[in-house]
Amino acid sequence: QVELAESGGGSVQAGGSLRLSCVASENTSRKFCLGWFRQAPGKEREGVAFIYTEDGTTDYADSVKGRFTISRDNAKNTLDLQMNDLNPEDTAMYYCAADPTAGAGHICRARVAIGALPHYGQGTQVTVSS
């Protein structure tokens, strides 16, 4: 069981930036599918970004491309999400997730698309005001 804990959420004005961080209970440096998801009130959870740690494959939801950057800090064993140029539509609870069994970047992408990663954190709230 991989335990995950997010931090870094908060309230910002439109155009502002936040950096989310997620620490894992075990080393996720090899062959882990790691992702960030978000869920706004009344909406389904959606995948925002993912990274497959074996080869560094990343991808983003169209709504955040060019504004968000996912990365992994090997020294701290954290998964980070740098969010720039935030807008009110980014308001949501953000969750990090992990899957040690994906095996390849394209499998990671497919599992993120359907929200099929097995381990999730408790979430951190991001609120963007206009």
N, C-alpha and C positions, 0 to 999 in steps of 0.2 A: 504494500500500500504506500503510494507516494503521497506525502502530505505537502500541501502548497499554501503559502501565505502571501497575500498581496498587500502592498502599501503604496502610498503616493497619491491617492485620490484627493479630491478637494473641490473647491468652488473657484471658478475663474470667469472672467468676462470673455466675450467673443473676441477671437484673435489671439488669445493667450495660449500658454503652453503648460503642460504637465508631464511629468515623467513617472510612470508606474513601474513598480518593481515586484518581482515574485521570487521568493526563496523556496527551494525544494528541500525535502528531508533527505534526499540522496543525490549522488552525483548524476547530473543529467548531461554530461559532456559528450556521451557517445550513444548514437542510435536512438535518440529520444525525439519524438514529435512533440514540440511545445507550441502552445497557441494562446492567444488572447481572444476572449469572447466578450460580448456585451449584451445586456438585456435592458431595454427601456420599459417603463410601465406600459402594460397593455400590448407589448410586442414580444415576438419570439426571440429567443437568444440567437445571436448571429456571430459567426466567426469574423474577427477583425484582421488578424494576421497570424502567421505561423512561421516557425523555423524548424527545419529538420537538422539536428545537430551533427549528424555524421558527415554531411557534405555542405552544410550551410544554406541549403535551399530555403528561400523565403517567398512569401506571397502575401498579398493584401486584398482586402475587400475594395471594390472600386470606389466606395464612398470615402476611403481614407488614404488612397494612393497619393503619394506626393506630400502628405501631411504627417503621417505616422511612420515610425521606424522601429522595427523589432530587432532586438539584439540580445546576445547572451554574454554575461561576464563570467569567464571561466574561473577567475580568482575567487569571486564571491559566490559562484554557483547560483547566479540569479538570472532571471529572464526579465528584460526591461522593455518598456514600450514608451518611446518618446513621442509625444503628441503635440504637434504645433498647429497654429492657425485653427484653434478649436472653434466650433460653432454650436449653437443650442441643440442641433440634431445629434451631437455627440454625447449628450446627457444620457447616462445609463449607469448601471452597475457593471463594473468590468471584472472579469474573472480570468485567471490564468488556468491552463489545463496542460496535462501531460499524458503521454502515451509511450511506454517503453517498448512497445511491440510492433510499431508501424513498419519498420524494416526498410523503408525507402521513401524518398521525398514525394513521389507521386501518390503513395499510399497515405502519407501524412496529409497531403492536400485533400484527398478524397474524404478522409475521416473528419478533418476540420469542417469541410463543406456540409456534412450532415451532423456535426456535433457529436461525433462518436468517440471522443477521447474519454478514457475511463476515470481520470482523476481531475478534480476541480478544487480550487480554493474557495474561500468564503466570500470573496469579492471585495472590491473597493469602489466607493461611489464617486462618480465624476459628474459635476453639475456645471453647465456653461450657461451663463446669462447673457442676454442680448444688450 
